């Protein structure tokens, strides 16, 4: 089986590619080595920025529901927690990486996939983008930094709306809310990404680092608080996983029916 994440450095830009297109880039624990390599190597002095992209028609639909349902059924709580812990580590790593992080988002970016995209500093989206905080629809709590990201990027009422309803957000609304920086036609995206990559590759790395730290500081999300918020988010998700609604929500999703929550 090919690696679910590929990483390379090209022209001083780190390039992380989610590579499970047949599973709509659903997130699984096997992605840990790829994320860890990307974060570690992108922190090296010769790298100016990190670009996150995905193969296929979707950026990422979030956690692999089939895998999660099987792990829950078999009582493999430790495996589930490994995936949740990975999400917090990746979100923290991206937000505190002293380099600009750019996500190129196409198609569905749901659940943890939305959290992953929102942990970038800049987001470029194709017109078919669909964001969704889908956790609530299967009885789960947001993870992969998604609740923290919405708290940074949106007003509290809108953040609550997206988390409580799980409703879809299309590209025009995502742009209006500030969840993406630009919406770019698919046939123009490669050229736009290359131009931005060249701009970042030629930029002043120490200043990039200072600006990124300033943005977090001005929002009140310096590293200690960020780590605490991500830990609290993960604790809520772990508690949700232990409740009967989680099993019902996952089963309903796989059976393509409406869940019957308690």
Buried (B, 14 or more C-beta within 10 A) or exposed (E): EEBBBBBEBEEBBBBBBBBBEEBBBBBBBBBBEBBBBBBEBBBEEEBBBBBBBBBBEBBBBBBBBBBBBBBBEEEBEEBBBBBBBBBBBBBBBBBBBEBBBBBBBBBBBBBBBBBBBBBBBBBBBBEBBBBBBBBBBBBBBBBBBBBBBBBBBBEEEBBEBBBEEBBBBBBEBBBEBEBBBEBBEEEEBEEBBEEBBEEBBEEEBEEBBEEBBEEBEEEEBEEEEBBEBBEEBBEBBBEBBEBEBBBBBBBBBBEEEEBEBE
